[in-house]
């Protein structure tokens, strides 16, 4: 099977154009052109499962269309989307931000899908997707170190309840590197698919391994690659495996 992890930055692009006419103004621009490039790339690598981080489910940027659904329709996949902010939180009342979340796309049969929420942080969503062969968790961890460590503790509690082989993937924001995940990996027994510690952020000059894929020992990696395509500020990560 092939799993693709990609933080698409809401399809807002990357480079000098993102900061024109003022810093970070790209977050307020339409996303159609960049989303078309992202969709074309995803389709070209033929993934069985896609984990998308930073997806817009229908703000003015996308002409009120769900980016996850747009890509899924092009692939012929199902899609599972949820806002990354906890229900009834204040941020859910803010336009544009209340349309931001994460998503799974897959052509595989979905056994169950569950939305969990961390106890700390602004971005709290955990999507649990159970497939026939394994269970996959998708996360976007906090920018704050203390909150990230708390979230990893919550994630450990979720993982230990799962009976199937597990994949945990997402933007971990682990700016301190592998040492941040050492205790979490020791507790869970998960292995890092990125054996060589290849960086995926920022896309134009990668220096940090923020986009992480961890897996159970029962899952055998048959391929791993970080593609050098700059449609977002993160590079896409491809993980080929069998159970």
C-alpha positions in Angstrom: 0.0 0.0 0.0 1.0 3.6 -0.5 0.4 6.3 2.1 0.9 10.0 1.2 1.3 12.6 3.9 1.0 16.2 2.8 0.6 19.5 4.6 -1.0 21.6 1.8 -1.2 24.9 3.6 -4.8 25.4 2.5 -3.7 25.6 -1.1 -2.3 29.1 -0.6 1.1 28.5 -2.2 4.7 29.3 -1.3 7.5 31.7 -2.3 7.6 35.4 -2.8 4.1 35.6 -4.1 2.7 34.3 -0.8 4.1 37.4 0.9 2.9 40.0 -1.7 1.8 42.7 -1.2 2.3 42.2 2.6 3.7 39.4 4.8 1.5 36.2 4.9 -1.1 37.8 2.6 -1.2 34.5 0.7 -3.5 33.2 3.4 -6.2 35.5 2.1 -5.8 34.7 -1.6 -7.8 32.3 -3.7 -6.5 28.7 -3.8 -7.7 27.3 -7.1 -4.4 27.4 -9.1 -2.3 25.9 -6.3 -5.0 23.3 -5.5 -5.0 22.2 -9.1 -1.2 21.6 -9.0 -1.5 19.8 -5.7 -4.3 17.6 -7.0 -2.4 16.7 -10.1 0.6 15.8 -8.1 -1.3 13.6 -5.7 -3.0 11.8 -8.6 0.4 11.2 -10.3 1.7 9.1 -7.3 -1.4 6.9 -7.1 -1.7 6.7 -3.3 -4.0 4.2 -1.5 -4.4 6.6 1.4 -3.8 10.3 1.7 -3.4 12.2 5.0 -3.9 15.9 4.3 -3.0 18.6 6.9 -4.2 22.2 6.7 -7.2 21.7 4.4 -9.9 24.4 3.8 -13.4 22.9 3.9 -15.2 25.8 2.2 -14.1 29.4 2.9 -14.0 32.3 0.4 -10.5 31.1 -0.5 -11.9 28.0 -2.2 -15.2 29.5 -3.5 -16.9 27.6 -0.6 -15.8 24.2 -1.8 -14.2 21.6 0.4 -10.6 21.0 -0.8 -10.6 17.4 0.6 -13.7 16.6 -1.4 -12.4 18.3 -4.6 -9.2 16.1 -4.5 -11.1 13.0 -3.4 -13.5 13.3 -6.4 -10.5 13.6 -8.8 -9.0 10.5 -7.3 -12.2 8.5 -7.0 -11.7 8.3 -3.2 -13.8 8.7 -0.2 -12.9 11.6 2.1 -13.0 12.2 5.9 -12.7 15.8 7.0 -13.0 17.6 10.4 -12.1 21.0 11.8 -8.9 20.9 13.8 -10.4 23.1 16.5 -12.5 21.6 19.3 -16.3 21.9 19.0 -17.9 25.0 20.5 -14.5 26.7 21.0 -14.2 30.5 20.4 -12.1 29.9 17.2 -15.1 28.1 15.7 -16.8 31.4 15.4 -14.1 33.1 13.4 -14.6 33.1 9.6 -12.0 31.3 7.5 -10.4 29.7 10.6 -13.5 27.7 11.3 -13.1 26.1 7.9 -9.6 24.8 8.6 -9.0 21.2 9.3 -7.4 17.9 8.3 -8.5 15.1 6.1 -8.1 11.5 5.0 -8.7 10.4 1.4 -8.8 6.7 0.5 -10.1 4.2 -2.0 -9.9 1.5 0.7 -12.9 0.3 2.6 -13.3 2.4 5.8 -14.2 0.3 8.8 -14.6 3.1 11.3 -13.6 6.8 11.6 -13.4 8.6 14.9 -12.6 12.2 15.8 -10.6 12.7 19.1 -9.4 15.9 20.7 -6.3 16.6 22.7 -6.7 18.1 26.1 -4.2 21.0 25.4 -3.4 23.3 22.5 -5.3 25.2 19.9 -5.1 22.6 17.2 -6.6 19.6 19.0 -8.0 17.2 16.3 -6.9 13.6 16.0 -8.5 11.6 13.2 -8.5 7.8 13.6 -9.2 5.9 10.5 -9.6 2.1 10.7 -9.0 0.1 7.5 -9.0 -3.6 6.9 -5.2 -4.0 7.5 -4.4 -1.2 10.0 -5.4 1.9 11.9 -4.0 5.3 10.9 -4.0 8.4 13.1 -3.6 11.9 11.6 -2.4 14.8 13.8 -1.2 18.4 13.6 0.6 19.1 16.9 1.0 22.4 18.7 3.7 25.0 18.0 4.3 25.1 21.8 6.8 22.4 23.1 4.9 21.9 26.4 1.6 21.4 24.6 3.2 19.0 22.1 4.5 16.8 24.9 1.0 16.8 26.5 -0.5 15.9 23.2 1.9 13.0 22.7 0.8 11.7 26.1 -2.9 11.8 24.9 -1.9 10.1 21.6 -0.2 7.3 23.5 -3.4 6.6 25.4 -5.3 6.3 22.1 -2.8 4.1 20.4 -2.5 1.6 23.3 -6.2 0.8 22.9 -5.9 -0.2 19.2 -5.6 -3.9 18.4 -4.5 -3.6 14.7 -1.1 -2.5 13.4 -0.8 1.3 13.7 0.4 4.2 11.6 0.7 7.7 13.2 1.3 10.5 10.8 1.1 14.3 10.6 2.8 17.6 11.0 4.4 17.1 14.5 6.0 20.6 14.6 9.0 18.9 16.3 11.4 21.7 15.8 13.9 20.1 18.3 14.1 17.0 16.1 14.1 13.3 17.0 14.8 13.9 20.7 11.2 15.3 21.1 9.8 11.9 20.1 12.2 9.6 21.8 10.1 8.9 24.9 6.9 8.6 22.8 8.5 6.1 20.5 9.9 4.1 23.4 6.5 3.9 25.1 4.6 3.0 21.9 7.2 0.8 20.2 6.6 2.7 16.9 9.3 2.9 14.3 10.2 6.0 12.3 9.6 5.5 8.5 12.1 8.3 7.8 15.2 6.3 8.7 17.6 8.9 7.5 15.9 11.9 9.1 15.3 13.6 5.8 13.9 17.2 6.2 10.5 18.2 4.7 10.2 21.9 5.8 10.5 24.6 4.6 9.9 23.3 1.0 12.2 25.7 -0.8 15.2 24.9 1.5 14.3 22.0 3.8 16.0 21.9 7.2 13.5 20.4 9.6 11.8 17.0 9.8 8.3 18.2 10.8 6.3 15.8 8.8 6.5 12.4 10.6 5.2 8.9 9.8 5.6 6.3 12.6 4.5 2.7 12.3 4.1 -0.5 14.2 6.8 -3.2 13.8 4.2 -5.5 12.1 4.2 -3.0 9.2 7.1 -3.5 6.8 8.3 -0.5 4.9 8.9 -1.2 1.2 9.7 2.4 0.2 10.1 6.0 1.6 10.5 9.2 -0.3 10.1 13.0 0.2 9.2 14.5 -3.1 10.8 17.8 -4.1 7.6 19.6 -5.3 7.0 23.1 -4.0 3.2 23.6 -4.0 3.2 24.2 -0.3 5.6 25.2 2.4 5.9 21.5 3.3 7.2 18.7 1.0 5.0 15.6 0.5 6.1 12.4 2.2 5.4 9.0 0.5 5.4 5.8 2.6 5.1 2.4 0.9 4.4 -0.6 3.1 2.8 -4.0 3.6 1.4 -5.6 6.8 
